[in-house]
Every structure is written in C-alpha cells, then in structure tokens.
Amino acid sequence: ARSLDKLYNFADCSGLHLIFALNALRRNPNNSWNSSSALGLVKYSASKKYNISWELGNEPNNYRTMNGRAVNGSQLGKDYIQLKSLLQPIRTYSRASLYGPNIGRPRKNVIALLDGFMKVAGSTVDAVTWQHYYIDGRVVKVMDFLKTRLLDTLSDQIRKIQKVVNTYTPGKKIWLEGVVTTSAGGTNNLSDSYAAGFLWLNTLGMLANQGIDVVIRHSFFDHGYNHLVDQNFNPLPDYWLSLLYKRLIGPKVLAVHVAGLQRKPRPGRVIRDKLRIYAHCTSHHNHNYVRGSITLYIINLHRSRKKIKLAGTLRDKIVHQYLLQPYGQDGLQSKSVQLNGQPLMMVDDGTLPDLKPRPLRAGRTLVIPPVTMGFYVVKNVNALACRYR
C-alpha cells in the first residue's frame, strides 16, 4: 500500500495518469489467473479514490522463461475478461480503462498469441499494447544508433500488429507501451547519451506517421540506462529531446515531400534515407506561436551537413530553429546537450531553463549540421490543417 501511495502521488503531482499493471503470473492449478491479491490492491485503491487505469501482466510471451508456465492467447483473453468483471462491481473502477496484452516484439509465436487474445478479448481493452526493443544492450556500439536499417525495423512491426488488430476490432487504438533503444536494461554511456536520441526521435515520427498516437517510454529513472534523468535527477539528452517535442509538436501529422531526396533504387539495393524529415502542426498549447504554424523535425545521419530550402507557402516565412547537438568532449556519447550552441542545464532543482529558439530570416536555407537533430517552427504559415484542433 505504501509503495502504491508513493507511485500514485508522484503521478498525480506530475499531472500524469497512472496505468497499473497487475501481476499475471499468479496462476491457479488449471492455469487461469489467480486474482485474489489483485482484488485486495484494487479495493485499497478504490478506498483512496485513486484514478487508475489497469493492465494485466507484462510480455506474456516470456512467461515460460520467467515462471515455467506458458499462457496462450485465448487464456490471456479469458484472464482479461476476468479482470474486467472484477473491476465492474467497484464503483471507482466500473468504467476504468483497460489496456493490454503488452506483448513483446511481434515474432511468429507472439503474433499467434496476439491473435488468440484478440479473438477472445479484443473488445475488452481500450487500446492494444506492445513493446519494442531495437538493439541487444550487451553488444551495442555507438555507430549502431546511426544505422538506417535499425531505424526502419519498427515500421514492419507496426504493420504486423495492425493486421491482427484490424482483423478482429477494426479501428481499435494501438499503443507502443514500451520502447527502449537497447534491451537488457540498456548500456551505460550509450543508451543514456546523445546518440540514442536518433532512435528515439525517429520512433516518435514513424509512429505518428502510421497512426500510433501514444508511446510510453522506458523508463523515467533508476532502472538500467534507458532512462531520461540520471541518479541525481539531472536531465539526460533524451529528456531535453522529449521536452522540446512536447513543447513544439502537436498531434496532427502532415505529409512531407522532399524533392531530390527519394532516389530510384538500383536492382537489389534498398535506399534508406539518412535524412529524415517529419512535419506536424505546432502544438496549440505553445502560446509563442499562432495557430496555423508548422513544426518540422529533422534527423541528419549523414557525415556532411545538409541544406534544405522550404518551398511554396513556406518559402517566405520566419523560421525558429531549435538545434540539439552534443555538448563536451564525448561527442555522440555525451550525456549533455546544447541548444543552438548553449548548454542545457536545470536552473535549480525545480526550474527548467528557457528553451530559446534561434530566429532564421525569411527565405533562408536551413543548414543541418552532420549527425544532428533539430526542430524548426515555420511561423505564421496559416496552414488550413493547423488552424483548428
């Protein structure tokens, strides 16, 4: 109870919503879920009037390895129906959201598990969840974070999940509930460095483009090295990247056409773009920009700088640049970043620094330095798609 109190109070103070994953490894002799301890915890939460959503288990495809007892998709579906019926008589949670099944990478056996689950309990969950790990944390090298082949692995996974979900519940929301650059808890000086940001930012852009509107990051602090703040709660590079994303990027995704980027592949050769450009309407919550503004976010994995000219109605607009680069002697493995040449640090324990843009005059070519990423707000475009929510 004390642990739950701390967790809930942290989420509540932070303006976050708590989703609590109950233990699915407690099993009866017939392999059905034993809900006795879960019921006690749910009733305690209800007595405190905690506003919580629920989930059951984590990566059920690994249960045999973890617990010596495998659970197939249809049994997992029955367990979720059981959880739903456990929540419904409790007034606080009679309409609580339920998420799952939080499967791992969609290999053949995992897809079979998801198929069985959706057949039995697809209508029970408010969103279907899965997790994605890019690299084995035990063997990763800094150059791995720059490989376009690695950046593109997520796209195929999204399609596999969408195919199963849409077979049973067309239009059901899909969430990436756990994304980690490196597995096995991450790698010190790599998954907590500037280099890991290329995967993180590309993940956000790719998911938005393919209709996934919620991504949950592993993890905020403490466990492993994939976290956003260090042991002293100082922000790490992915924290600053996430903060800028939340400040500048709205949920509405825009199509991007880049002339001269898409080359024709030769037979047997795949062209994988090392320059990635995503576009959204600028966040309506950012009062520095009027509605109708557009934010581009750009990843340059080339060893050379790239020049981009904005065309059409974007050509004669002032652009605000938020360029993130490593700070210090460690280069791509740096745990500090600079914004437009100024190092980013907390002012004090509770105060973030000003995230000041660099204004670029209207019509100026955007120059993206080698192996960097940044955000570019095109001001006062008055884009029709971005005028309204």
ABEGO torsion letter per residue (X at the ends): XAAAAAAAAAAAAAGBBBBBBBBAABBBAAGBBBAAAAAAAAAAAAAAGBBBBBBBEBGAAAAAAAAGBBBBAAAAAAAAAAAAAAAAABAAAAABBBBOAGBBBBBAAAAAAAAAAAAAAAAABABBBBBBBABBAAABBAAAAABAAAAAAAAAAAAAAAAAAAAABBGBBBBBABBBABBGGEBBGAAABAAAAAAAAAAAAAAAAAGBABBBBOBABGBEAABABBAAGBBBAAAAAAAAAAAABBABBBBBBBBGABBBBBBGBBBBBABBBBBBBBBAABAABBBGBBBBBBBBABABBBBBBBBEAAAABBBBBBBBBBBEAAEAABABBBBGGBBBBBABAABBBBBBBBBBBBGBBBBBBBGBBBBBBBBGAGBAAAABX
